[in-house]
C-alpha cells in the first residue's frame, strides 16, 4: 500500500537535524581527539555538529 499524497514530504523542505545519532557523535569526538577506544558509547557528552 502506498502513502497518500498529503502525507508525503514536500520537495525536500526538511530542515537541518539538531540531534545526532550515536555513531555521528562518536565520529565527531574521534575527529576532535576526545574519544578513547574501548570506551562505552552510553552516556556520551553533548556534541554540536560542525558548521
N, C-alpha and C positions, 0 to 999 in steps of 0.2 A: 504494500500500500504506500502511496506517495504522500508527501506533505501537501497540505492546502497552500495555495499561493499566498494567502495572508500571513502564514506562519514562517515563511522563508525570510532569511536575512536579505536586506535590500542593498544591492550593489556595493558591497564591501565598505559600508559606512561604519565599520567596527572601530572603536577607539583602541588606544594602546592599553594593554593589560597592566594593571597596577600590582598584580600578585604574581609572584614567580613560583614555578614548580620547584620541588626539592632539588632535582638534578640541575636545574638552572642556577639555583642559589649556590650549590656546591661548585659548579663550574666557575662562577664569579669569584668565590672565595679562593679557589685554586689559582686563578689569574692574579689575584691580589697577594698571594702567598700567605693567606690566613687559614689554610686548610692542611691538616696533618693526616696522612694516610692511616687508615685503621681507626679513625675517629668515628663515633656514632653519628649517623645522619639525623638522629632525632634531636630536637631542641636546638636547631640552627639559629644563629643570630639573625636579626632582620637585615636584609640586604637590598639596597636600592640598585636598580639596573643602571647601566652606563647610559648617559645621554638623555 
